[in-house]
Amino acid sequence: MADATIPNKRGKKSRRVRLEDIAEKVGVSLSTVSRALTGEKGVRDDIRQRILEAAKDANYPMPAPVPGKKIMIAASSAAMIDYVRNQFTLHVLEGARDRAQMLGLDIITRPIADASDERSVLDEAGSDPDVTGLLFLTVDDERMLAATRAFDKPVVLINGDDPHMRLSSVTPCNRSAAQLATDRLLDLGHRRILFLMRPGRRTIERRQEGFWDALRHRGITPTPDMTVTVDDWLPELATQAIADRIAASGLDFTAILTAGDSLAAGAMMAVQQAGYSVPDDVSVMGMDDLPQAAFLNPPLSTVHIPMREIGMTAVDLLRDLCTGVPALSRRIELACHVVERRSVSAPAGMR
């Protein structure tokens, strides 16, 4: 909260007190005031006390303290597999841990593979008074979501969402991110674009929807043959899928947008093994901007997903929900942007 209305001596409302006013009165920075009022670390005890006294004198509404000392993260099997393979989960967890540490909270992680694991996690979190709330990482299973809705502590979904909006969530803007990537390819002149994906999660389906949105906006009707699917995120499956497409139909496309960087790596390999060049013959665009994307040959153009910020924002949202103030469930989507490297160019006939 940035400001607060305070009454004057006659009982009428006066101007709103801002954090800047408190900072000026105490002689500290705005960030120091914010950290002191939210109970974060990094503020000397004497300065914190002066800030609290100044806020009290100004009738500034103090944020409610967070009950408990720990946040429990329940990570799905998909999240744990990704943790080992692609590092998306790693960076999300790092962001969550860093933010929790700033707030003086501990993070504990529990894997969940099925309903039994979820029940155990909910029982553990519910019975531990030090656990302030739960973060569910990469959970889409409706049965799991249903069980969490009756939980009596706050729950926030990370990299997933509740289609019924009964649980709050933090995700990247998957639909608009894919639309941005497709728009970039269309702007370069590509019209025959494949979308390579591993179906099954709502977040990935939204990326496919963003691909369709961009095509329709340019007057191109998406057709089933423009989507190529694989059963897992392994690069070798992407290599096989694109190789099969080339063998069956020839090079009937000039660009590939993939729902993840690991699939882009496999797609580039398939194009190159078929005797074509990336990007001279086929442009390849990924999504995620994993660290390894910059080291592919050629370096992969991709969409940057703010992985660390997703984790940090989820912790902040959970903390807000833990204050006890009634609040509607909300879905927070973080902005993404295209990262230009060297795997994308205009089609051969337009250069």
PEURRA-V291196 format. One record per pair of residues at least 6 apart in sequence whose ideal C-beta (glycine too) atoms are under 8 Angstrom apart, sorted by the first residue. I is the first residue (numbers start at 0). J is the second residue. If there is no record, write none. Layout:
I | J
I | J
//
This chain:
0 | 60
0 | 62
1 | 17
1 | 18
2 | 15
2 | 16
2 | 17
2 | 18
3 | 15
3 | 16
3 | 57
3 | 58
3 | 59
3 | 60
4 | 12
4 | 13
4 | 14
4 | 15
4 | 16
5 | 12
5 | 13
5 | 15
5 | 16
5 | 57
5 | 58
5 | 59
6 | 12
6 | 13
6 | 58
7 | 13
16 | 57
16 | 58
16 | 59
18 | 29
18 | 32
18 | 33
18 | 36
19 | 29
20 | 57
21 | 32
21 | 50
21 | 53
21 | 54
21 | 57
21 | 59
22 | 28
22 | 29
22 | 31
22 | 32
24 | 53
24 | 57
25 | 32
25 | 46
25 | 49
25 | 50
25 | 53
27 | 46
27 | 50
31 | 42
31 | 46
31 | 50
32 | 50
33 | 39
34 | 40
34 | 41
34 | 42
34 | 101
35 | 42
35 | 46
35 | 47
35 | 50
35 | 51
36 | 50
36 | 51
36 | 54
36 | 59
36 | 61
36 | 62
37 | 62
37 | 102
38 | 62
38 | 64
38 | 65
38 | 102
38 | 103
39 | 101
39 | 102
39 | 103
40 | 100
40 | 101
40 | 102
40 | 103
41 | 101
42 | 50
51 | 61
54 | 61
55 | 61
62 | 322
63 | 322
63 | 323
63 | 324
64 | 322
65 | 102
65 | 104
65 | 131
65 | 318
65 | 321
65 | 322
66 | 128
66 | 131
66 | 321
66 | 323
67 | 104
67 | 128
67 | 129
67 | 130
67 | 131
67 | 132
67 | 321
68 | 103
68 | 104
68 | 105
68 | 129
68 | 131
69 | 104
69 | 105
69 | 106
69 | 107
69 | 127
69 | 129
69 | 130
69 | 131
70 | 95
70 | 99
70 | 104
70 | 105
70 | 106
70 | 107
70 | 130
70 | 131
70 | 132
70 | 133
70 | 134
70 | 314
70 | 317
71 | 106
71 | 107
71 | 108
71 | 109
71 | 120
71 | 123
71 | 124
71 | 130
71 | 132
71 | 133
71 | 134
72 | 92
72 | 95
72 | 106
72 | 107
72 | 108
72 | 109
72 | 133
72 | 134
72 | 135
72 | 136
72 | 157
73 | 108
73 | 109
73 | 110
73 | 111
73 | 117
73 | 120
73 | 133
73 | 134
73 | 135
73 | 136
73 | 138
74 | 82
74 | 88
74 | 108
74 | 109
74 | 110
74 | 111
74 | 136
74 | 137
75 | 111
75 | 112
75 | 135
75 | 136
75 | 137
75 | 138
75 | 139
75 | 140
75 | 143
76 | 110
76 | 111
76 | 112
77 | 137
77 | 200
78 | 88
78 | 136
78 | 137
78 | 158
79 | 88
79 | 110
81 | 87
81 | 88
81 | 137
81 | 232
82 | 88
82 | 89
82 | 92
84 | 232
84 | 233
84 | 261
85 | 232
85 | 259
85 | 260
85 | 261
85 | 287
85 | 289
86 | 289
86 | 290
86 | 291
87 | 158
87 | 287
87 | 289
87 | 304
87 | 306
88 | 136
88 | 137
90 | 306
90 | 307
90 | 310
91 | 136
91 | 157
91 | 158
91 | 306
91 | 307
91 | 309
91 | 310
92 | 106
92 | 108
92 | 136
92 | 310
93 | 307
93 | 310
94 | 306
94 | 307
94 | 308
94 | 309
94 | 310
94 | 311
95 | 106
95 | 134
95 | 157
95 | 310
95 | 311
95 | 313
95 | 314
96 | 106
96 | 310
97 | 307
97 | 310
97 | 311
98 | 310
98 | 311
98 | 314
98 | 315
99 | 105
99 | 106
99 | 314
102 | 314
102 | 318
104 | 131
104 | 314
104 | 318
107 | 130
109 | 116
109 | 119
109 | 120
109 | 123
110 | 116
111 | 117
111 | 120
111 | 138
111 | 143
114 | 142
114 | 143
114 | 146
117 | 143
117 | 146
117 | 147
118 | 146
120 | 133
121 | 133
121 | 146
121 | 147
121 | 150
123 | 130
124 | 130
124 | 132
124 | 133
124 | 150
124 | 152
125 | 150
125 | 151
125 | 152
130 | 152
131 | 152
131 | 153
131 | 317
131 | 318
131 | 321
132 | 152
132 | 153
132 | 154
132 | 155
132 | 317
132 | 320
132 | 321
133 | 147
133 | 150
133 | 152
133 | 153
133 | 154
133 | 155
133 | 317
134 | 154
134 | 155
134 | 156
134 | 157
134 | 313
134 | 314
134 | 317
135 | 143
135 | 147
135 | 154
135 | 155
135 | 156
135 | 157
135 | 159
136 | 157
136 | 158
136 | 159
137 | 157
137 | 158
137 | 159
137 | 200
138 | 144
138 | 156
138 | 159
139 | 159
139 | 199
139 | 200
139 | 201
139 | 202
144 | 156
144 | 161
144 | 166
147 | 154
147 | 166
148 | 154
148 | 165
148 | 166
152 | 321
153 | 167
153 | 317
153 | 320
153 | 321
154 | 166
154 | 167
155 | 166
155 | 167
155 | 168
155 | 169
155 | 313
155 | 316
155 | 317
155 | 320
156 | 166
156 | 167
156 | 168
156 | 169
156 | 170
157 | 168
157 | 169
157 | 170
157 | 309
157 | 310
157 | 313
158 | 169
158 | 170
158 | 171
158 | 202
158 | 309
159 | 168
159 | 170
159 | 200
159 | 201
159 | 202
160 | 166
160 | 168
160 | 170
160 | 201
160 | 202
160 | 330
161 | 168
161 | 328
162 | 201
164 | 328
164 | 330
165 | 328
166 | 328
167 | 316
167 | 320
167 | 328
167 | 329
167 | 330
167 | 331
168 | 329
168 | 330
168 | 331
169 | 309
169 | 312
169 | 313
169 | 316
169 | 331
169 | 332
169 | 333
170 | 202
170 | 309
170 | 330
170 | 331
170 | 332
170 | 333
171 | 202
171 | 304
171 | 305
171 | 309
171 | 332
171 | 333
171 | 335
172 | 332
172 | 333
172 | 334
172 | 335
173 | 202
173 | 203
173 | 205
173 | 206
173 | 209
173 | 332
174 | 205
174 | 206
174 | 208
174 | 209
174 | 212
175 | 209
175 | 332
175 | 335
176 | 206
176 | 209
176 | 286
176 | 302
176 | 304
176 | 335
177 | 205
177 | 206
177 | 207
177 | 208
177 | 209
177 | 210
177 | 212
177 | 213
177 | 256
177 | 258
177 | 286
177 | 302
178 | 209
178 | 210
178 | 212
178 | 213
179 | 209
179 | 302
179 | 335
179 | 336
179 | 337
180 | 209
180 | 210
180 | 256
180 | 284
180 | 286
180 | 301
180 | 302
180 | 337
181 | 192
181 | 209
181 | 210
181 | 212
181 | 213
181 | 214
181 | 256
182 | 213
183 | 284
183 | 300
183 | 337
183 | 343
184 | 192
184 | 254
184 | 256
184 | 282
184 | 284
184 | 343
185 | 192
185 | 213
185 | 214
185 | 217
187 | 282
187 | 343
187 | 344
187 | 345
187 | 346
187 | 349
188 | 345
188 | 346
188 | 349
189 | 253
189 | 254
189 | 282
189 | 345
189 | 346
190 | 219
190 | 253
191 | 251
191 | 252
191 | 253
191 | 254
192 | 210
192 | 214
192 | 225
192 | 252
192 | 253
192 | 254
192 | 255
192 | 256
193 | 225
193 | 226
193 | 227
193 | 241
193 | 244
193 | 252
193 | 254
193 | 255
193 | 256
194 | 207
194 | 210
194 | 225
194 | 226
194 | 227
194 | 255
194 | 256
194 | 257
194 | 258
195 | 226
195 | 227
195 | 228
195 | 229
195 | 237
195 | 240
195 | 241
195 | 255
195 | 256
195 | 257
195 | 258
195 | 262
195 | 263
195 | 266
196 | 203
196 | 206
196 | 207
196 | 226
196 | 227
196 | 228
196 | 229
196 | 257
196 | 258
196 | 262
197 | 203
197 | 228
197 | 229
197 | 230
197 | 231
197 | 232
197 | 258
197 | 259
197 | 262
198 | 204
198 | 207
198 | 228
203 | 258
206 | 258
206 | 286
207 | 226
207 | 258
210 | 221
210 | 256
211 | 221
214 | 220
214 | 221
214 | 225
215 | 221
227 | 240
227 | 241
227 | 244
228 | 240
229 | 236
229 | 237
229 | 240
229 | 262
230 | 236
232 | 259
232 | 261
232 | 262
233 | 261
233 | 265
234 | 261
234 | 262
234 | 264
234 | 265
234 | 268
235 | 265
236 | 262
236 | 265
237 | 257
237 | 261
237 | 262
237 | 263
237 | 264
237 | 265
237 | 266
237 | 268
237 | 269
238 | 265
238 | 266
238 | 268
238 | 269
238 | 272
239 | 265
239 | 269
240 | 265
240 | 269
241 | 255
241 | 265
241 | 266
241 | 269
241 | 270
242 | 269
242 | 272
242 | 273
244 | 251
244 | 252
245 | 269
245 | 270
245 | 273
250 | 273
250 | 275
250 | 280
250 | 281
252 | 281
253 | 280
253 | 281
253 | 282
253 | 346
253 | 347
254 | 281
254 | 282
254 | 283
254 | 284
254 | 343
254 | 346
255 | 263
255 | 266
255 | 270
255 | 281
255 | 282
255 | 283
255 | 284
256 | 284
256 | 286
257 | 263
257 | 266
257 | 283
257 | 284
257 | 285
257 | 286
258 | 286
259 | 285
259 | 286
259 | 287
260 | 285
260 | 286
260 | 287
260 | 288
260 | 289
260 | 291
260 | 292
260 | 299
260 | 301
261 | 289
262 | 285
263 | 283
263 | 284
263 | 285
263 | 286
263 | 292
263 | 295
263 | 299
263 | 301
263 | 342
264 | 285
264 | 291
264 | 295
264 | 299
266 | 283
267 | 277
267 | 283
267 | 295
267 | 296
267 | 297
267 | 299
267 | 342
270 | 276
270 | 277
270 | 280
270 | 281
270 | 283
271 | 277
275 | 281
277 | 283
277 | 297
277 | 342
278 | 297
278 | 341
278 | 342
278 | 343
278 | 344
279 | 344
279 | 347
280 | 347
282 | 300
282 | 342
282 | 343
282 | 344
282 | 346
283 | 299
283 | 300
283 | 342
283 | 343
284 | 299
284 | 300
284 | 301
284 | 302
284 | 337
284 | 342
284 | 343
285 | 292
285 | 299
285 | 300
285 | 301
285 | 302
285 | 342
286 | 301
286 | 302
286 | 304
287 | 301
287 | 302
287 | 304
287 | 306
288 | 301
288 | 302
288 | 303
288 | 304
288 | 338
292 | 298
292 | 299
292 | 301
292 | 338
292 | 340
293 | 299
293 | 340
295 | 342
297 | 340
297 | 341
297 | 342
298 | 340
298 | 341
298 | 342
299 | 340
299 | 342
300 | 337
300 | 338
300 | 339
300 | 340
300 | 341
300 | 342
300 | 343
301 | 337
301 | 338
301 | 340
302 | 335
302 | 336
302 | 337
302 | 338
303 | 335
303 | 336
303 | 337
303 | 338
304 | 335
305 | 333
305 | 334
305 | 335
308 | 333
309 | 333
312 | 331
312 | 333
316 | 329
316 | 331
319 | 326
320 | 326
344 | 350
//
